[in-house]
Amino acid sequence: MSVPGFQLKYYIELFAAKLGTTCILKVHILQEAYSTLRGISRNHRPGRKGPPLSWTQRLKVAVDVARGLNYLHFDRAVPHGNLKAGNILLDGRDLNARVADYCLHRLMTQAGTIEQILDAGVLGYRAPELAASRKPLPSFKSDVYAFGVILLELLTGKCAGDVVSGEDGGIDLTDWVRLRVAEGRGPDCFDAALMPEMGTPAAERGLKEVLGIALRCIRSVSERPGIKTIYEDLSSI
């Protein structure tokens, strides 16, 4: 059965890490019941007052999402297919991250899948190999690319679809970060809201390590690591 993507937007399956194990919560809910990661890296939860997310909170979100993807890739043997900040739900005061809206491409027509991938391109999450394919299909490696973009959002406080102003005009987030790193100015990429924490060696080291992991995630498909490696590296920080 093929189902248009828009008819499924409110039907989601959530991952949760519970008691040290990863489980699936199959719940049909309105996404509006949760805060999403979209825009949250900039300041605070949409529509709610509060301080910017701390580095510890951002790292926790990253590890939670990597754990969910690792479960999907290895325990369920399926790619997410539409990973983006808007599909990461943040639950409760602890901001437990849950990955939503996954595997819907398996229910769609080819045209629906292509449209979804085109939307991902507009938002900044589409892997280059999908853009180059006439009949693109989500893969484990395209999930890793999208996850790398989400890491960059958490680090920079910018959104994936932002056009970042530079000396040579506007460029997208991934190219902006790559350029800064190539110039030896990687720390200039970090969200200004995190600067007070940069004075602590652990936070400074963690930020730089996650930046390195994010850059590995957005490499060419042949050089891109699997999510298991990424999850293990994030968990060790």
Secondary structure by P-SEA (a helix, b strand, c coil): cccccccccccbbbbbbcccbbbbbbccccccccccccccccccccccccccccaaaaaaaaaaaaaaaaaaaccccccccccccccbbbcccccccccccccccccccaaaaaaaaaaaaaaccccccccccccccccaaaaaaaaaaaaaaaacccccccccccccccccaaaaaaaaaaacccccccccccccccccaaaaaaaaaaaaaaaaaaccccccccaaaaaaaaaac
